[in-house]
Amino acid sequence: MAEINRKEETLLGIARIDEDHGKLVDLLGRLLAIGSHQEGLNEINGILGELDQLTHAHFAREERMLREHRYPGLVLHVDAHREIKNRLDEIKYSLLQKGPSHLLNARLEEFLEYWLLRHVREMDQAYADYFSAQGIRPDPE
């Protein structure tokens, strides 16, 4: 996995959002690096806790920003966040119940690709483009 390229793929030009995306990529990369090693279960639990906190904080920050600037795609974006949270919860549950495995690692890799390819590159980039076209320079908290 070319981690630096994945971070670059999540850049939108909104500093706080870009910072969150970079941290999320790092955490997902750490989970992938553990792979299917059972001895990494304690580390996995810690990373999952960080990932859960950061994901919720990031989505809340992003949704506040979209509401504040009256982004017309807000409802679809919130629905996408709900779907991502659900998929992440399924992966977390499987990791905690069954432990690391090659199959679970493949699901995590698929999730990362989905998050990067579909959500960030399409949906997040759409609001970044909208803000740019409207002359909006968001500064989310």
N, CA, C and O atoms as a GROMACS GRO file, in nm:
protein
  564
    1MET      N    1   0.085  -0.118   0.000
    1MET     CA    2   0.000   0.000   0.000
    1MET      C    3   0.089   0.123   0.000
    1MET      O    4   0.176   0.137   0.086
    2ALA      N    5   0.068   0.211  -0.094
    2ALA     CA    6   0.144   0.335  -0.102
    2ALA      C    7   0.076   0.440  -0.017
    2ALA      O    8  -0.007   0.517  -0.067
    3GLU      N    9   0.110   0.444   0.112
    3GLU     CA   10   0.040   0.528   0.208
    3GLU      C   11   0.044   0.675   0.171
    3GLU      O   12  -0.056   0.745   0.183
    4ILE      N   13   0.159   0.724   0.127
    4ILE     CA   14   0.170   0.865   0.094
    4ILE      C   15   0.075   0.902  -0.019
    4ILE      O   16   0.016   1.010  -0.017
    5ASN      N   17   0.060   0.814  -0.118
    5ASN     CA   18  -0.033   0.841  -0.228
    5ASN      C   19  -0.176   0.844  -0.178
    5ASN      O   20  -0.256   0.926  -0.224
    6ARG      N   21  -0.209   0.757  -0.084
    6ARG     CA   22  -0.344   0.756  -0.030
    6ARG      C   23  -0.373   0.885   0.043
    6ARG      O   24  -0.484   0.938   0.033
    7LYS      N   25  -0.277   0.938   0.115
    7LYS     CA   26  -0.297   1.066   0.183
    7LYS      C   27  -0.318   1.176   0.081
    7LYS      O   28  -0.405   1.262   0.098
    8GLU      N   29  -0.238   1.174  -0.024
    8GLU     CA   30  -0.252   1.277  -0.128
    8GLU      C   31  -0.387   1.267  -0.197
    8GLU      O   32  -0.442   1.368  -0.240
    9GLU      N   33  -0.441   1.147  -0.207
    9GLU     CA   34  -0.570   1.127  -0.272
    9GLU      C   35  -0.685   1.186  -0.190
    9GLU      O   36  -0.795   1.203  -0.242
   10THR      N   37  -0.661   1.216  -0.063
   10THR     CA   38  -0.767   1.268   0.023
   10THR      C   39  -0.759   1.419   0.041
   10THR      O   40  -0.838   1.476   0.117
   11LEU      N   41  -0.666   1.486  -0.026
   11LEU     CA   42  -0.650   1.631  -0.010
   11LEU      C   43  -0.760   1.706  -0.084
   11LEU      O   44  -0.787   1.680  -0.201
   12LEU      N   45  -0.823   1.800  -0.012
   12LEU     CA   46  -0.930   1.882  -0.070
   12LEU      C   47  -0.895   2.030  -0.072
   12LEU      O   48  -0.962   2.109  -0.138
   13GLY      N   49  -0.790   2.068   0.001
   13GLY     CA   50  -0.757   2.210   0.010
   13GLY      C   51  -0.826   2.278   0.126
   13GLY      O   52  -0.827   2.401   0.134
   14ILE      N   53  -0.885   2.201   0.216
   14ILE     CA   54  -0.947   2.253   0.339
   14ILE      C   55  -0.865   2.193   0.452
   14ILE      O   56  -0.880   2.075   0.486
   15ALA      N   57  -0.779   2.275   0.512
   15ALA     CA   58  -0.673   2.227   0.601
   15ALA      C   59  -0.721   2.129   0.708
   15ALA      O   60  -0.664   2.021   0.722
   16ARG      N   61  -0.823   2.163   0.782
   16ARG     CA   62  -0.868   2.079   0.894
   16ARG      C   63  -0.924   1.945   0.843
   16ARG      O   64  -0.902   1.841   0.905
   17ILE      N   65  -0.995   1.949   0.733
   17ILE     CA   66  -1.050   1.827   0.675
   17ILE      C   67  -0.937   1.741   0.620
   17ILE      O   68  -0.938   1.619   0.638
   18ASP      N   69  -0.841   1.804   0.554
   18ASP     CA   70  -0.725   1.730   0.501
   18ASP      C   71  -0.647   1.663   0.615
   18ASP      O   72  -0.599   1.551   0.601
   19GLU      N   73  -0.635   1.734   0.726
   19GLU     CA   74  -0.564   1.679   0.843
   19GLU      C   75  -0.639   1.556   0.896
   19GLU      O   76  -0.577   1.454   0.925
   20ASP      N   77  -0.771   1.566   0.908
   20ASP     CA   78  -0.851   1.452   0.952
   20ASP      C   79  -0.834   1.334   0.857
   20ASP      O   80  -0.812   1.220   0.901
   21HIS      N   81  -0.845   1.361   0.727
   21HIS     CA   82  -0.832   1.252   0.629
   21HIS      C   83  -0.697   1.183   0.642
   21HIS      O   84  -0.689   1.060   0.636
   22GLY      N   85  -0.590   1.260   0.660
   22GLY     CA   86  -0.458   1.202   0.677
   22GLY      C   87  -0.449   1.112   0.799
   22GLY      O   88  -0.391   1.004   0.793
   23LYS      N   89  -0.508   1.156   0.910
   23LYS     CA   90  -0.508   1.075   1.032
   23LYS      C   91  -0.590   0.947   1.014
   23LYS      O   92  -0.550   0.841   1.061
   24LEU      N   93  -0.704   0.959   0.945
   24LEU     CA   94  -0.786   0.840   0.920
   24LEU      C   95  -0.711   0.739   0.834
   24LEU      O   96  -0.715   0.619   0.861
   25VAL      N   97  -0.642   0.786   0.731
   25VAL     CA   98  -0.564   0.698   0.645
   25VAL      C   99  -0.454   0.630   0.728
   25VAL      O  100  -0.429   0.511   0.712
   26ASP      N  101  -0.388   0.706   0.816
   26ASP     CA  102  -0.284   0.648   0.902
   26ASP      C  103  -0.340   0.535   0.989
   26ASP      O  104  -0.281   0.428   0.999
   27LEU      N  105  -0.455   0.561   1.052
   27LEU     CA  106  -0.514   0.460   1.140
   27LEU      C  107  -0.554   0.335   1.062
   27LEU      O  108  -0.528   0.223   1.105
   28LEU      N  109  -0.617   0.353   0.948
   28LEU     CA  110  -0.655   0.238   0.867
   28LEU      C  111  -0.531   0.163   0.818
   28LEU      O  112  -0.530   0.040   0.811
   29GLY      N  113  -0.427   0.238   0.784
   29GLY     CA  114  -0.301   0.175   0.744
   29GLY      C  115  -0.239   0.093   0.856
   29GLY      O  116  -0.184  -0.014   0.832
   30ARG      N  117  -0.248   0.145   0.979
   30ARG     CA  118  -0.196   0.070   1.094
   30ARG      C  119  -0.272  -0.061   1.113
   30ARG      O  120  -0.212  -0.164   1.144
   31LEU      N  121  -0.404  -0.057   1.094
   31LEU     CA  122  -0.482  -0.180   1.104
   31LEU      C  123  -0.441  -0.280   0.996
   31LEU      O  124  -0.426  -0.399   1.024
   32LEU      N  125  -0.424  -0.232   0.875
   32LEU     CA  126  -0.383  -0.320   0.766
   32LEU      C  127  -0.244  -0.379   0.791
   32LEU      O  128  -0.218  -0.494   0.756
   33ALA      N  129  -0.156  -0.300   0.851
   33ALA     CA  130  -0.019  -0.347   0.877
   33ALA      C  131  -0.017  -0.462   0.978
   33ALA      O  132   0.071  -0.548   0.972
   34ILE      N  133  -0.113  -0.464   1.069
   34ILE     CA  134  -0.120  -0.573   1.166
   34ILE      C  135  -0.157  -0.702   1.094
   34ILE      O  136  -0.114  -0.810   1.133
   35GLY      N  137  -0.237  -0.687   0.990
   35GLY     CA  138  -0.272  -0.802   0.908
   35GLY      C  139  -0.352  -0.905   0.983
   35GLY      O  140  -0.449  -0.871   1.052
   36SER      N  141  -0.313  -1.028   0.971
   36SER     CA  142  -0.388  -1.138   1.032
   36SER      C  143  -0.316  -1.193   1.155
   36SER      O  144  -0.338  -1.309   1.192
   37HIS      N  145  -0.233  -1.114   1.218
   37HIS     CA  146  -0.158  -1.159   1.335
   37HIS      C  147  -0.242  -1.150   1.462
   37HIS      O  148  -0.280  -1.041   1.504
   38GLN      N  149  -0.270  -1.263   1.522
   38GLN     CA  150  -0.352  -1.268   1.643
   38GLN      C  151  -0.288  -1.190   1.759
   38GLN      O  152  -0.359  -1.136   1.844
   39GLU      N  153  -0.156  -1.186   1.763
   39GLU     CA  154  -0.090  -1.118   1.875
   39GLU      C  155  -0.111  -0.967   1.872
   39GLU      O  156  -0.074  -0.898   1.967
   40GLY      N  157  -0.168  -0.915   1.767
   40GLY     CA  158  -0.192  -0.772   1.757
   40GLY      C  159  -0.329  -0.729   1.807
   40GLY      O  160  -0.370  -0.616   1.783
   41LEU      N  161  -0.402  -0.818   1.876
   41LEU     CA  162  -0.539  -0.790   1.917
   41LEU      C  163  -0.550  -0.668   2.010
   41LEU      O  164  -0.640  -0.586   1.992
   42ASN      N  165  -0.459  -0.655   2.107
   42ASN     CA  166  -0.463  -0.538   2.195
   42ASN      C  167  -0.439  -0.409   2.117
   42ASN      O  168  -0.504  -0.308   2.140
   43GLU      N  169  -0.344  -0.414   2.025
   43GLU     CA  170  -0.316  -0.297   1.942
   43GLU      C  171  -0.436  -0.264   1.854
   43GLU      O  172  -0.470  -0.148   1.834
   44ILE      N  173  -0.501  -0.367   1.801
   44ILE     CA  174  -0.619  -0.348   1.718
   44ILE      C  175  -0.727  -0.276   1.799
   44ILE      O  176  -0.789  -0.182   1.749
   45ASN      N  177  -0.751  -0.320   1.922
   45ASN     CA  178  -0.853  -0.256   2.006
   45ASN      C  179  -0.823  -0.108   2.025
   45ASN      O  180  -0.914  -0.025   2.019
   46GLY      N  181  -0.698  -0.075   2.049
   46GLY     CA  182  -0.660   0.065   2.067
   46GLY      C  183  -0.682   0.148   1.940
   46GLY      O  184  -0.734   0.259   1.945
   47ILE      N  185  -0.642   0.090   1.828
   47ILE     CA  186  -0.658   0.161   1.700
   47ILE      C  187  -0.807   0.178   1.668
   47ILE      O  188  -0.848   0.284   1.620
   48LEU      N  189  -0.887   0.075   1.695
   48LEU     CA  190  -1.030   0.085   1.669
   48LEU      C  191  -1.094   0.196   1.753
   48LEU      O  192  -1.182   0.268   1.705
   49GLY      N  193  -1.050   0.210   1.876
   49GLY     CA  194  -1.100   0.319   1.961
   49GLY      C  195  -1.065   0.455   1.903
   49GLY      O  196  -1.150   0.544   1.897
   50GLU      N  197  -0.939   0.471   1.861
   50GLU     CA  198  -0.897   0.597   1.798
   50GLU      C  199  -0.974   0.623   1.671
   50GLU      O  200  -1.019   0.735   1.646
   51LEU      N  201  -0.990   0.519   1.590
   51LEU     CA  202  -1.060   0.531   1.463
   51LEU      C  203  -1.206   0.572   1.485
   51LEU      O  204  -1.258   0.657   1.413
   52ASP      N  205  -1.269   0.512   1.583
   52ASP     CA  206  -1.408   0.544   1.615
   52ASP      C  207  -1.422   0.691   1.656
   52ASP      O  208  -1.510   0.761   1.607
   53GLN      N  209  -1.336   0.736   1.747
   53GLN     CA  210  -1.341   0.876   1.793
   53GLN      C  211  -1.315   0.973   1.680
   53GLN      O  212  -1.388   1.071   1.664
   54LEU      N  213  -1.211   0.947   1.602
   54LEU     CA  214  -1.176   1.039   1.494
   54LEU      C  215  -1.283   1.041   1.386
   54LEU      O  216  -1.314   1.148   1.333
   55THR      N  217  -1.338   0.925   1.351
   55THR     CA  218  -1.442   0.920   1.249
   55THR      C  219  -1.563   1.002   1.291
   55THR      O  220  -1.616   1.081   1.212
   56HIS      N  221  -1.608   0.983   1.415
   56HIS     CA  222  -1.724   1.059   1.462
   56HIS      C  223  -1.695   1.209   1.467
   56HIS      O  224  -1.778   1.290   1.427
   57ALA      N  225  -1.578   1.246   1.516
   57ALA     CA  226  -1.542   1.388   1.523
   57ALA      C  227  -1.531   1.448   1.383
   57ALA      O  228  -1.577   1.560   1.359
   58HIS      N  229  -1.469   1.374   1.291
   58HIS     CA  230  -1.452   1.424   1.155
   58HIS      C  231  -1.587   1.442   1.085
   58HIS      O  232  -1.613   1.546   1.024
   59PHE      N  233  -1.673   1.342   1.095
   59PHE     CA  234  -1.804   1.352   1.030
   59PHE      C  235  -1.885   1.467   1.090
   59PHE      O  236  -1.951   1.540   1.016
   60ALA      N  237  -1.880   1.483   1.221
   60ALA     CA  238  -1.954   1.594   1.285
   60ALA      C  239  -1.899   1.729   1.237
   60ALA      O  240  -1.977   1.820   1.207
   61ARG      N  241  -1.768   1.741   1.229
   61ARG     CA  242  -1.704   1.865   1.183
   61ARG      C  243  -1.745   1.894   1.038
   61ARG      O  244  -1.782   2.007   1.004
   62GLU      N  245  -1.738   1.792   0.955
   62GLU     CA  246  -1.770   1.808   0.814
   62GLU      C  247  -1.918   1.845   0.796
   62GLU      O  248  -1.950   1.933   0.717
   63GLU      N  249  -2.006   1.777   0.868
   63GLU     CA  250  -2.148   1.804   0.856
   63GLU      C  251  -2.184   1.945   0.905
   63GLU      O  252  -2.269   2.011   0.846
   64ARG      N  253  -2.120   1.991   1.014
   64ARG     CA  254  -2.141   2.130   1.060
   64ARG      C  255  -2.101   2.229   0.952
   64ARG      O  256  -2.172   2.326   0.925
   65MET      N  257  -1.987   2.203   0.891
   65MET     CA  258  -1.936   2.291   0.785
   65MET      C  259  -2.034   2.294   0.667
   65MET      O  260  -2.062   2.401   0.613
   66LEU      N  261  -2.085   2.178   0.628
   66LEU     CA  262  -2.177   2.172   0.515
   66LEU      C  263  -2.308   2.244   0.546
   66LEU      O  264  -2.364   2.311   0.460
   67ARG      N  265  -2.357   2.229   0.671
   67ARG     CA  266  -2.479   2.300   0.712
   67ARG      C  267  -2.456   2.451   0.714
   67ARG      O  268  -2.536   2.529   0.662
   68GLU      N  269  -2.345   2.490   0.774
   68GLU     CA  270  -2.313   2.632   0.786
   68GLU      C  271  -2.310   2.703   0.651
   68GLU      O  272  -2.352   2.817   0.638
   69HIS      N  273  -2.259   2.634   0.551
   69HIS     CA  274  -2.245   2.694   0.418
   69HIS      C  275  -2.357   2.652   0.322
   69HIS      O  276  -2.350   2.673   0.202
   70ARG      N  277  -2.461   2.589   0.381
   70ARG     CA  278  -2.581   2.551   0.305
   70ARG      C  279  -2.549   2.470   0.179
   70ARG      O  280  -2.598   2.498   0.070
   71TYR      N  281  -2.466   2.371   0.199
   71TYR     CA  282  -2.429   2.284   0.088
   71TYR      C  283  -2.552   2.206   0.040
   71TYR      O  284  -2.615   2.139   0.121
   72PRO      N  285  -2.587   2.213  -0.088
   72PRO     CA  286  -2.709   2.148  -0.137
   72PRO      C  287  -2.706   1.995  -0.130
   72PRO      O  288  -2.812   1.933  -0.133
   73GLY      N  289  -2.590   1.934  -0.122
   73GLY     CA  290  -2.580   1.788  -0.114
   73GLY      C  291  -2.569   1.736   0.027
   73GLY      O  292  -2.527   1.622   0.048
   74LEU      N  293  -2.607   1.818   0.126
   74LEU     CA  294  -2.591   1.780   0.267
   74LEU      C  295  -2.660   1.647   0.302
   74LEU      O  296  -2.598   1.560   0.363
   75VAL      N  297  -2.785   1.632   0.264
   75VAL     CA  298  -2.860   1.512   0.303
   75VAL      C  299  -2.793   1.385   0.250
   75VAL      O  300  -2.777   1.288   0.323
   76LEU      N  301  -2.753   1.387   0.124
   76LEU     CA  302  -2.684   1.271   0.066
   76LEU      C  303  -2.551   1.246   0.135
   76LEU      O  304  -2.511   1.131   0.155
   77HIS      N  305  -2.483   1.353   0.172
   77HIS     CA  306  -2.354   1.340   0.237
   77HIS      C  307  -2.370   1.276   0.376
   77HIS      O  308  -2.293   1.188   0.414
   78VAL      N  309  -2.470   1.322   0.450
   78VAL     CA  310  -2.496   1.264   0.582
   78VAL      C  311  -2.533   1.117   0.569
   78VAL      O  312  -2.488   1.034   0.649
   79ASP      N  313  -2.614   1.084   0.469
   79ASP     CA  314  -2.648   0.942   0.446
   79ASP      C  315  -2.523   0.859   0.416
   79ASP      O  316  -2.510   0.747   0.464
   80ALA      N  317  -2.432   0.914   0.338
   80ALA     CA  318  -2.306   0.844   0.306
   80ALA      C  319  -2.224   0.823   0.433
   80ALA      O  320  -2.164   0.718   0.451
   81HIS      N  321  -2.221   0.925   0.520
   81HIS     CA  322  -2.149   0.910   0.646
   81HIS      C  323  -2.210   0.797   0.729
   81HIS      O  324  -2.137   0.719   0.790
   82ARG      N  325  -2.341   0.789   0.731
   82ARG     CA  326  -2.409   0.683   0.806
   82ARG      C  327  -2.369   0.546   0.750
   82ARG      O  328  -2.343   0.452   0.826
   83GLU      N  329  -2.365   0.534   0.618
   83GLU     CA  330  -2.326   0.408   0.555
   83GLU      C  331  -2.180   0.371   0.591
   83GLU      O  332  -2.150   0.256   0.621
   84ILE      N  333  -2.092   0.470   0.588
   84ILE     CA  334  -1.952   0.445   0.622
   84ILE      C  335  -1.940   0.401   0.768
   84ILE      O  336  -1.868   0.306   0.798
   85LYS      N  337  -2.012   0.469   0.857
   85LYS     CA  338  -2.009   0.430   0.999
   85LYS      C  339  -2.059   0.288   1.017
   85LYS      O  340  -2.001   0.210   1.093
   86ASN      N  341  -2.166   0.252   0.946
   86ASN     CA  342  -2.220   0.116   0.956
   86ASN      C  343  -2.119   0.012   0.907
   86ASN      O  344  -2.100  -0.091   0.971
   87ARG      N  345  -2.055   0.040   0.794
   87ARG     CA  346  -1.955  -0.054   0.741
   87ARG      C  347  -1.837  -0.067   0.837
   87ARG      O  348  -1.786  -0.176   0.860
   88LEU      N  349  -1.795   0.045   0.892
   88LEU     CA  350  -1.684   0.043   0.988
   88LEU      C  351  -1.723  -0.033   1.114
   88LEU      O  352  -1.643  -0.108   1.169
   89ASP      N  353  -1.846  -0.014   1.161
   89ASP     CA  354  -1.894  -0.088   1.279
   89ASP      C  355  -1.895  -0.238   1.253
   89ASP      O  356  -1.861  -0.316   1.342
   90GLU      N  357  -1.934  -0.279   1.132
   90GLU     CA  358  -1.933  -0.422   1.098
   90GLU      C  359  -1.791  -0.478   1.102
   90GLU      O  360  -1.768  -0.588   1.154
   91ILE      N  361  -1.697  -0.404   1.049
   91ILE     CA  362  -1.557  -0.449   1.049
   91ILE      C  363  -1.504  -0.454   1.192
   91ILE      O  364  -1.438  -0.550   1.230
   92LYS      N  365  -1.533  -0.350   1.271
   92LYS     CA  366  -1.489  -0.349   1.411
   92LYS      C  367  -1.547  -0.467   1.487
   92LYS      O  368  -1.475  -0.533   1.563
   93TYR      N  369  -1.674  -0.495   1.468
   93TYR     CA  370  -1.739  -0.606   1.536
   93TYR      C  371  -1.671  -0.738   1.499
   93TYR      O  372  -1.642  -0.820   1.586
   94SER      N  373  -1.648  -0.757   1.370
   94SER     CA  374  -1.581  -0.880   1.325
   94SER      C  375  -1.441  -0.893   1.383
   94SER      O  376  -1.401  -1.002   1.425
   95LEU      N  377  -1.368  -0.782   1.386
   95LEU     CA  378  -1.232  -0.786   1.443
   95LEU      C  379  -1.236  -0.823   1.590
   95LEU      O  380  -1.154  -0.902   1.637
   96LEU      N  381  -1.330  -0.767   1.663
   96LEU     CA  382  -1.338  -0.793   1.807
   96LEU      C  383  -1.391  -0.933   1.836
   96LEU      O  384  -1.350  -0.995   1.934
   97GLN      N  385  -1.483  -0.982   1.753
   97GLN     CA  386  -1.541  -1.114   1.776
   97GLN      C  387  -1.452  -1.228   1.728
   97GLN      O  388  -1.438  -1.330   1.795
   98LYS      N  389  -1.391  -1.209   1.610
   98LYS     CA  390  -1.318  -1.318   1.546
   98LYS      C  391  -1.167  -1.298   1.546
   98LYS      O  392  -1.092  -1.391   1.518
   99GLY      N  393  -1.123  -1.176   1.576
   99GLY     CA  394  -0.981  -1.147   1.570
   99GLY      C  395  -0.936  -1.123   1.427
   99GLY      O  396  -1.014  -1.138   1.333
  100PRO      N  397  -0.810  -1.087   1.411
  100PRO     CA  398  -0.758  -1.059   1.277
  100PRO      C  399  -0.758  -1.184   1.189
  100PRO      O  400  -0.739  -1.295   1.238
  101SER      N  401  -0.779  -1.163   1.059
  101SER     CA  402  -0.772  -1.272   0.963
  101SER      C  403  -0.742  -1.213   0.826
  101SER      O  404  -0.754  -1.092   0.805
  102HIS      N  405  -0.703  -1.300   0.734
  102HIS     CA  406  -0.677  -1.254   0.597
  102HIS      C  407  -0.805  -1.201   0.534
  102HIS      O  408  -0.802  -1.101   0.462
  103LEU      N  409  -0.918  -1.268   0.560
  103LEU     CA  410  -1.045  -1.224   0.505
  103LEU      C  411  -1.085  -1.086   0.559
  103LEU      O  412  -1.130  -1.000   0.484
  104LEU      N  413  -1.066  -1.068   0.688
  104LEU     CA  414  -1.100  -0.940   0.749
  104LEU      C  415  -1.007  -0.830   0.698
  104LEU      O  416  -1.050  -0.717   0.676
  105ASN      N  417  -0.882  -0.864   0.679
  105ASN     CA  418  -0.787  -0.767   0.624
  105ASN      C  419  -0.830  -0.725   0.483
  105ASN      O  420  -0.818  -0.609   0.445
  106ALA      N  421  -0.879  -0.821   0.406
  106ALA     CA  422  -0.927  -0.790   0.271
  106ALA      C  423  -1.049  -0.698   0.278
  106ALA      O  424  -1.063  -0.607   0.196
  107ARG      N  425  -1.139  -0.722   0.374
  107ARG     CA  426  -1.256  -0.636   0.391
  107ARG      C  427  -1.214  -0.494   0.431
  107ARG      O  428  -1.273  -0.396   0.386
  108LEU      N  429  -1.112  -0.484   0.515
  108LEU     CA  430  -1.063  -0.354   0.557
  108LEU      C  431  -1.000  -0.280   0.439
  108LEU      O  432  -1.021  -0.160   0.422
  109GLU      N  433  -0.925  -0.351   0.358
  109GLU     CA  434  -0.865  -0.292   0.238
  109GLU      C  435  -0.975  -0.244   0.142
  109GLU      O  436  -0.966  -0.136   0.084
  110GLU      N  437  -1.078  -0.327   0.127
  110GLU     CA  438  -1.192  -0.289   0.041
  110GLU      C  439  -1.261  -0.164   0.096
  110GLU      O  440  -1.299  -0.075   0.019
  111PHE      N  441  -1.277  -0.157   0.229
  111PHE     CA  442  -1.339  -0.041   0.292
  111PHE      C  443  -1.256   0.084   0.267
  111PHE      O  444  -1.310   0.190   0.236
  112LEU      N  445  -1.125   0.074   0.281
  112LEU     CA  446  -1.036   0.187   0.258
  112LEU      C  447  -1.048   0.235   0.114
  112LEU      O  448  -1.055   0.356   0.088
  113GLU      N  449  -1.052   0.143   0.021
  113GLU     CA  450  -1.067   0.180  -0.120
  113GLU      C  451  -1.202   0.249  -0.143
  113GLU      O  452  -1.209   0.349  -0.214
  114TYR      N  453  -1.307   0.193  -0.083
  114TYR     CA  454  -1.440   0.254  -0.097
  114TYR      C  455  -1.438   0.396  -0.043
  114TYR      O  456  -1.484   0.489  -0.109
  115TRP      N  457  -1.384   0.412   0.077
  115TRP     CA  458  -1.381   0.542   0.143
  115TRP      C  459  -1.303   0.641   0.058
  115TRP      O  460  -1.347   0.755   0.038
  116LEU      N  461  -1.187   0.597   0.007
  116LEU     CA  462  -1.105   0.689  -0.074
  116LEU      C  463  -1.166   0.715  -0.211
  116LEU      O  464  -1.181   0.830  -0.253
  117LEU      N  465  -1.199   0.607  -0.280
  117LEU     CA  466  -1.242   0.622  -0.419
  117LEU      C  467  -1.380   0.685  -0.431
  117LEU      O  468  -1.403   0.772  -0.515
  118ARG      N  469  -1.472   0.640  -0.349
  118ARG     CA  470  -1.609   0.687  -0.365
  118ARG      C  471  -1.638   0.810  -0.281
  118ARG      O  472  -1.685   0.911  -0.334
  119HIS      N  473  -1.612   0.802  -0.154
  119HIS     CA  474  -1.654   0.911  -0.067
  119HIS      C  475  -1.566   1.035  -0.081
  119HIS      O  476  -1.615   1.143  -0.113
  120VAL      N  477  -1.438   1.021  -0.056
  120VAL     CA  478  -1.351   1.139  -0.057
  120VAL      C  479  -1.334   1.195  -0.197
  120VAL      O  480  -1.355   1.314  -0.219
  121ARG      N  481  -1.297   1.110  -0.290
  121ARG     CA  482  -1.270   1.161  -0.426
  121ARG      C  483  -1.394   1.210  -0.498
  121ARG      O  484  -1.384   1.296  -0.586
  122GLU      N  485  -1.509   1.156  -0.464
  122GLU     CA  486  -1.631   1.200  -0.532
  122GLU      C  487  -1.713   1.296  -0.445
  122GLU      O  488  -1.734   1.411  -0.483
  123MET      N  489  -1.759   1.249  -0.330
  123MET     CA  490  -1.851   1.330  -0.250
  123MET      C  491  -1.782   1.448  -0.182
  123MET      O  492  -1.831   1.560  -0.188
  124ASP      N  493  -1.668   1.422  -0.117
  124ASP     CA  494  -1.598   1.532  -0.051
  124ASP      C  495  -1.544   1.631  -0.154
  124ASP      O  496  -1.550   1.752  -0.133
  125GLN      N  497  -1.493   1.578  -0.263
  125GLN     CA  498  -1.442   1.668  -0.367
  125GLN      C  499  -1.554   1.753  -0.425
  125GLN      O  500  -1.530   1.868  -0.464
  126ALA      N  501  -1.676   1.700  -0.430
  126ALA     CA  502  -1.791   1.776  -0.481
  126ALA      C  503  -1.819   1.897  -0.393
  126ALA      O  504  -1.844   2.006  -0.445
  127TYR      N  505  -1.814   1.882  -0.259
  127TYR     CA  506  -1.839   2.000  -0.177
  127TYR      C  507  -1.721   2.097  -0.184
  127TYR      O  508  -1.741   2.218  -0.177
  128ALA      N  509  -1.599   2.045  -0.196
  128ALA     CA  510  -1.484   2.134  -0.210
  128ALA      C  511  -1.496   2.217  -0.338
  128ALA      O  512  -1.468   2.336  -0.339
  129ASP      N  513  -1.537   2.152  -0.446
  129ASP     CA  514  -1.557   2.223  -0.574
  129ASP      C  515  -1.670   2.324  -0.562
  129ASP      O  516  -1.659   2.436  -0.614
  130TYR      N  517  -1.777   2.287  -0.496
  130TYR     CA  518  -1.891   2.378  -0.476
  130TYR      C  519  -1.846   2.502  -0.399
  130TYR      O  520  -1.875   2.615  -0.438
  131PHE      N  521  -1.774   2.480  -0.288
  131PHE     CA  522  -1.727   2.593  -0.209
  131PHE      C  523  -1.638   2.685  -0.292
  131PHE      O  524  -1.650   2.807  -0.287
  132SER      N  525  -1.550   2.625  -0.369
  132SER     CA  526  -1.459   2.702  -0.453
  132SER      C  527  -1.537   2.786  -0.555
  132SER      O  528  -1.508   2.903  -0.575
  133ALA      N  529  -1.636   2.725  -0.618
  133ALA     CA  530  -1.715   2.795  -0.720
  133ALA      C  531  -1.798   2.908  -0.658
  133ALA      O  532  -1.827   3.008  -0.723
  134GLN      N  533  -1.836   2.891  -0.530
  134GLN     CA  534  -1.916   2.992  -0.462
  134GLN      C  535  -1.829   3.097  -0.392
  134GLN      O  536  -1.881   3.193  -0.334
  135GLY      N  537  -1.697   3.079  -0.399
  135GLY     CA  538  -1.608   3.173  -0.330
  135GLY      C  539  -1.606   3.154  -0.179
  135GLY      O  540  -1.569   3.246  -0.105
  136ILE      N  541  -1.646   3.036  -0.134
  136ILE     CA  542  -1.651   3.006   0.010
  136ILE      C  543  -1.517   2.945   0.050
  136ILE      O  544  -1.467   2.854  -0.015
  137ARG      N  545  -1.461   2.996   0.159
  137ARG     CA  546  -1.337   2.942   0.214
  137ARG      C  547  -1.366   2.892   0.355
  137ARG      O  548  -1.345   2.964   0.453
  138PRO      N  549  -1.414   2.768   0.364
  138PRO     CA  550  -1.453   2.716   0.496
  138PRO      C  551  -1.333   2.697   0.588
  138PRO      O  552  -1.222   2.668   0.544
  139ASP      N  553  -1.358   2.716   0.715
  139ASP     CA  554  -1.257   2.694   0.818
  139ASP      C  555  -1.323   2.617   0.932
  139ASP      O  556  -1.353   2.674   1.037
  140PRO      N  557  -1.345   2.485   0.911
  140PRO     CA  558  -1.418   2.407   1.012
  140PRO      C  559  -1.340   2.397   1.143
  140PRO      O  560  -1.217   2.392   1.145
  141GLU      N  561  -1.416   2.392   1.251
  141GLU     CA  562  -1.356   2.380   1.385
  141GLU      C  563  -1.316   2.237   1.413
  141GLU      O  564  -1.265   2.208   1.520
   0.00000   0.00000   0.00000
